[in-house]
Amino acid sequence: MKLPFAYRHRYGRALAQADLLAAMVVAVLLIPQCLAYAMLAGLPPQIGLYASLLPLLAYAALGSSPVLGVGPVAVLALMIAQALGGLPAGVSASDGALVLAAEVGLILALAAALRLDALASLLSVPVLHGFETGATLAIAMSQLPVLLGSTAKGFDLPTLLSSLLHGARPWHGATALFGCLSVALLLAGRRALSPLLGRLAPLLLLLGAMALAWWTQAQTHGVDLLGELPALDLPLGAPPLDAALWVALLPNALLLALMAYVSSLVVAESLGRRRVGLGDARVNPAAELRGLAGANIVAAFSGGMPVAGSFSRSVLTHEAGGRTRMTGVYIAALMGLALLLLAAPLAWLPKTVLAATILVAVLSGLRLQPFVEAWAYARSEALLMLAVTLIVLCWSVAAGLGLGVLGSIALLLKRSARPHVALLGRVPGTEHYRNVERYAVECQAGVMGLRIDESLLFTNARSLADVVQGHLNKFPDTKRVVIMMSPVNSIDFSGLEALRELHDSLKRQGVRLDLSEVKGPVLDLLKASDWTRWFEGQLFLSHHQGMSFGEDWVSP
């Protein structure tokens, strides 16, 4: 097993003891969580357990975060449920989950080979917040029928309401009693118990619910139980090699892979910042791609489901004192041991109690403050956040994620479609130049100073000449324009053509174009294009040099 570099030569008793103690805390809590998330995905509960054994070893060997808890997660479970809802006739959900895990792993492996770790930038913060909020509400909504004993079905609001309107049973008394009491106890435990006991509350509740279900013979009263789990016998083998099934699930696998990587990287980097001073806290995005790819491929060959990094599990590992990725290895070993000992008692677990643990867990992370902050800062981004939430809740997770990415790109194009060109003046008595609309400055007659505040790319290049001409129309006596280029980090071919068009347009009006403070990489590109064939102005090392041909300074 490959250890983190910082520990490779000194992994001794102290680190092993810290990792083992953290694993003991996490492993016992992981069992009910994995069962619940497999159930949320519409899969047999043991698949969630299988996805939390060997995949942890793969991530420990290939990943970079010392505390990222890899396994089934709520958001991915909801996406898996929606993806498996349209399987062809005769294909089991278990086989579909194996194909999804294999495809997610291969997609992430390909992204790692092509060094596409920048994929995380496709999801802006508004899209992530909107997606997380919509997924949280959708997960909670999908668990309400299980919690109350309703026969209604659906993972989106219209489907669930339609099911109720078409005669689904709204609740079942004994089941609802079990479920609502479980929610109340979990909420009370979070508030009244110490932090350690609060984390153990779900496990204590499950043990108590199993004992109560056995004592009252709850199944005779109509309460659905988890049922007997199969013996711990990992179904090692390749996923189904059905080409039509692989093609049908590929679009969902692409979205699952993107969400698995982005959410895991966010968790890993967040905890990495908290762990400064605790050893190797660095997170390598490329290594995270490799680690998640390996974990999902192993899940596909060991009877599992797609996996990612869990925020709650990772925080618990961090707070329990885990120091290296060996914590995941110990968790897998302890879970296997627990499954051998607890398989029979788990048969008595009411499904409504699992629904209660999901409901309380996901709603505890619900945050509405980002909507308020985004509305005050940028209403277009707040509206995008709200739109993503509603699409996830009322349509599907895949649609919300896809349209959210498109919305982010649309906002980016809108913001960059017209380059910001500031009119500059000199701060009196200095060599500093600032925007005339924001500072008290002075200008030189006949010479206009401008500053392009972004790179010149195909998204904004067409508007450059119009923007500069708008400033020039206000000062018809201008004989020379000096453009400060220091904010320009790149010029593509469209930008080069726009710069030549601006030069020629000014020349026709009897105005010379000069440039100042051109960055080295940008100047290299200009020289490579042999731009001196058409550029007749001068380059200045500083903007002040470009402006200082006369000292007749006046107020703007």
RACORBEL-V210893 format. One record per residue. N is the residue number from 0. OMEGA is omega in degrees with one decimal (none if undefined). Layout:
n={N N}
omega={OMEGA OMEGA}
This chain:
n={0 1 2 3 4 5 6 7 8 9 10 11 12 13 14 15 16 17 18 19 20 21 22 23 24 25 26 27 28 29 30 31 32 33 34 35 36 37 38 39 40 41 42 43 44 45 46 47 48 49 50 51 52 53 54 55 56 57 58 59 60 61 62 63 64 65 66 67 68 69 70 71 72 73 74 75 76 77 78 79 80 81 82 83 84 85 86 87 88 89 90 91 92 93 94 95 96 97 98 99 100 101 102 103 104 105 106 107 108 109 110 111 112 113 114 115 116 117 118 119 120 121 122 123 124 125 126 127 128 129 130 131 132 133 134 135 136 137 138 139 140 141 142 143 144 145 146 147 148 149 150 151 152 153 154 155 156 157 158 159 160 161 162 163 164 165 166 167 168 169 170 171 172 173 174 175 176 177 178 179 180 181 182 183 184 185 186 187 188 189 190 191 192 193 194 195 196 197 198 199 200 201 202 203 204 205 206 207 208 209 210 211 212 213 214 215 216 217 218 219 220 221 222 223 224 225 226 227 228 229 230 231 232 233 234 235 236 237 238 239 240 241 242 243 244 245 246 247 248 249 250 251 252 253 254 255 256 257 258 259 260 261 262 263 264 265 266 267 268 269 270 271 272 273 274 275 276 277 278 279 280 281 282 283 284 285 286 287 288 289 290 291 292 293 294 295 296 297 298 299 300 301 302 303 304 305 306 307 308 309 310 311 312 313 314 315 316 317 318 319 320 321 322 323 324 325 326 327 328 329 330 331 332 333 334 335 336 337 338 339 340 341 342 343 344 345 346 347 348 349 350 351 352 353 354 355 356 357 358 359 360 361 362 363 364 365 366 367 368 369 370 371 372 373 374 375 376 377 378 379 380 381 382 383 384 385 386 387 388 389 390 391 392 393 394 395 396 397 398 399 400 401 402 403 404 405 406 407 408 409 410 411 412 413 414 415 416 417 418 419 420 421 422 423 424 425 426 427 428 429 430 431 432 433 434 435 436 437 438 439 440 441 442 443 444 445 446 447 448 449 450 451 452 453 454 455 456 457 458 459 460 461 462 463 464 465 466 467 468 469 470 471 472 473 474 475 476 477 478 479 480 481 482 483 484 485 486 487 488 489 490 491 492 493 494 495 496 497 498 499 500 501 502 503 504 505 506 507 508 509 510 511 512 513 514 515 516 517 518 519 520 521 522 523 524 525 526 527 528 529 530 531 532 533 534 535 536 537 538 539 540 541 542 543 544 545 546 547 548 549 550 551 552 553 554 555}
omega={-178.3 -179.9 173.5 -173.2 -175.2 -176.2 -168.2 -176.1 -177.4 176.1 -175.7 -172.9 -175.9 179.5 179.9 180.0 179.1 179.8 -177.3 178.9 177.5 -179.4 179.7 178.8 -173.2 -172.0 -176.7 179.0 -176.4 -176.4 179.2 -180.0 -180.0 176.1 -176.9 -176.5 173.9 177.5 177.5 180.0 -178.9 -176.4 172.6 -172.2 -177.0 179.7 175.6 178.0 178.7 -179.4 -178.1 179.7 -176.1 177.2 178.2 178.7 179.5 179.0 -179.8 -179.0 -170.0 -174.5 -177.8 -176.5 179.4 -174.9 -178.6 180.0 -176.5 178.7 176.0 178.0 -171.3 -175.6 178.0 179.0 177.6 178.5 178.2 -179.9 179.9 178.5 -177.5 -178.9 -178.4 -179.9 176.0 179.5 178.3 178.9 -178.5 177.6 179.8 177.8 177.4 179.2 178.2 178.7 177.6 179.7 179.2 -179.1 177.7 179.5 -179.8 177.8 179.2 177.7 177.1 177.7 178.0 180.0 180.0 179.0 -179.0 -179.1 175.6 177.1 -178.0 -177.9 178.7 -178.8 177.9 -179.9 177.0 179.3 179.7 179.6 179.1 179.4 -178.9 179.8 179.4 179.2 178.3 179.8 179.3 178.2 179.4 179.9 -178.8 -178.2 179.6 177.4 178.8 -179.1 -174.4 -177.5 178.6 175.0 178.4 -179.2 174.7 177.7 173.3 -172.3 -180.0 -179.1 -179.4 179.6 178.3 178.9 179.1 -179.0 -178.8 168.1 177.4 178.8 -175.7 178.8 175.2 -169.0 -176.4 179.5 179.4 178.4 176.6 -174.3 -177.5 176.9 178.5 178.0 -179.3 -179.3 179.0 178.6 178.7 179.5 179.0 -175.5 -170.0 -173.7 175.2 -178.8 -178.6 179.3 177.2 177.3 179.4 -176.1 178.6 179.4 179.1 178.6 -179.4 178.2 178.7 179.8 177.8 179.2 -179.8 179.0 178.6 -176.2 -177.6 -174.2 -170.7 -177.9 178.4 178.3 175.5 179.0 179.8 178.1 -179.8 179.8 -175.4 176.9 176.2 177.7 -179.5 -178.4 -175.4 -180.0 -177.5 -179.7 -178.3 174.5 -179.6 -179.4 179.2 -174.3 -178.9 179.3 179.5 179.8 -178.0 -175.9 -174.9 179.1 177.6 179.2 177.7 179.1 177.2 -179.5 179.0 -178.0 179.2 -177.7 -176.8 -177.9 179.9 -179.7 177.6 179.5 -176.8 -179.3 178.5 179.5 176.7 177.6 178.5 -171.3 177.6 -177.8 -179.9 -179.2 -176.4 -178.6 -176.2 176.7 -179.1 -177.7 179.4 178.3 176.7 175.1 -179.7 -179.1 179.1 176.4 179.6 -178.7 -179.0 177.6 177.7 177.4 -179.9 -178.4 -179.5 173.6 -175.1 -178.2 178.3 -175.9 177.1 178.0 179.7 -179.9 -176.4 -179.1 -179.0 177.5 179.2 177.2 178.2 -177.3 178.7 174.3 177.4 -175.0 -178.1 179.7 174.9 175.3 178.6 178.3 179.3 178.5 -179.6 -179.7 -178.8 177.3 177.1 178.6 -179.6 -179.9 177.7 -175.2 -170.9 -176.7 -178.0 178.7 -178.0 178.0 -177.8 -176.9 176.0 179.4 180.0 178.0 174.3 177.6 178.5 179.7 177.0 -176.2 -178.1 -178.2 -175.7 -178.4 177.4 178.4 -179.2 -179.5 179.0 -178.7 178.4 178.4 179.7 -178.9 179.7 179.4 179.4 -174.4 -177.7 -173.0 178.4 178.9 176.0 177.9 175.6 178.6 -179.6 -179.8 178.9 179.1 -178.0 179.4 178.1 -175.7 -172.4 -179.0 178.5 177.4 -178.6 179.6 179.3 -179.7 -178.8 180.0 175.8 177.2 178.4 178.2 178.1 179.2 179.5 178.2 178.0 179.3 179.4 -179.1 -174.1 -175.3 -179.4 -175.9 176.7 179.0 -175.0 172.5 -173.0 171.1 -177.2 171.3 -172.8 176.6 -178.3 173.7 -179.2 -177.5 -176.2 179.5 -176.5 -178.8 -175.6 -174.7 173.3 -174.4 176.1 -176.8 -179.8 -178.2 175.9 -179.2 -179.6 175.6 179.5 176.4 174.8 -170.2 177.7 178.2 178.9 -176.5 -177.4 -178.0 -174.9 -170.1 -175.5 -174.7 -173.0 -176.9 179.9 -179.1 179.3 179.4 176.9 175.2 -176.6 179.7 179.6 -179.0 -174.3 -179.0 -177.4 178.1 -177.4 176.2 177.8 -178.0 174.4 -173.7 -174.7 177.5 -175.4 -179.0 -177.7 173.8 175.8 -175.5 176.7 178.1 178.0 178.5 178.5 178.5 177.8 177.6 178.1 179.3 -177.1 179.3 177.9 179.9 178.9 179.2 -179.8 -178.9 -180.0 177.8 173.4 179.3 177.8 172.8 177.2 -179.0 -177.2 179.9 178.3 178.8 176.9 178.4 -179.9 179.8 179.4 179.8 -177.9 -172.8 179.4 174.7 -176.8 -177.6 -176.1 -179.8 -178.5 172.4 179.7 -178.8 177.4 -179.9 180.0 177.0 -179.5 -176.9 -167.0 172.3 176.9 -177.7 -179.3 -174.1 179.4 176.5 -178.4 none}
